[in-house]
């Protein structure tokens, strides 16, 4: 008898990375709950997935930047005990310099990129821990490591996702709930058009397809990997970065200032 994978809830599922996750997770035997604002596009994705894989697919039109939209998805997570995987993919970015960016748009970015995954992860973690199983996949970005590469608010939101995932992994250790953070590089999706820098302006050797990105991320998930950076060719570079961070941790708090910050006595 085939293993019951349960249901995967994917946000931002109407296009791009989210739509590919829907297809690939369905191919692995998951039923789906697909979340996005655009109901018509969600229906198109759902129809394709059902036709290809024959799984159960439910769509949920919700604006995750609004309280009522978030509450709607939280209620589904609380009530549906088949949900075994949460993919926090919804988000948008910007390439606008801080001085010229619309502050209201930046605030909206924080709501979608930080508040929404925080709230949905909180809802999922409670139910997953109670059942002793589940997977939380948070889509971050390479700008979590290099926030100066694009708009600073966007970089800050993705840095939050990486830091949040680090802490979440530690807190959920031993509960049966896994945490993966995925850090895509430039990916060929509508993201770049929304950000104001079409992917066609980028060197072709930088831009990965959404299909390749998700396929790589799922290999990482199935191997139990915490941080997956599909475009990073030398994994030892991440390991070295993490080792340097870990080495510094015990030395970050001290009752006295470092010698370099002490005023020198006048001769």
Secondary structure, DSSP 8 states (H G I E B T S, - for coil): ------EEEEESTTSHHHHHHHHHHHHTT-EEEEEES-HHHHHHHHHHHHHHH---EEEEE--TTSHHHHHHHHHHHHH-TTEEEEEE-------S-GGGS-HHHHHHHHIIIIIHHHHHHHHHHHHHHHHT-EEEEEE--GGGT-GGGS-HHHHHHHHHHHHHHHHHHHHHTTTTEEEEEE---SBSSTHHHHHTS-GGGS-GGG-B-HHHHHHHHHHHHHTT-SEE-TT-S-HHHHHHHHHHHHHHHTTS--SS--GGGS-----
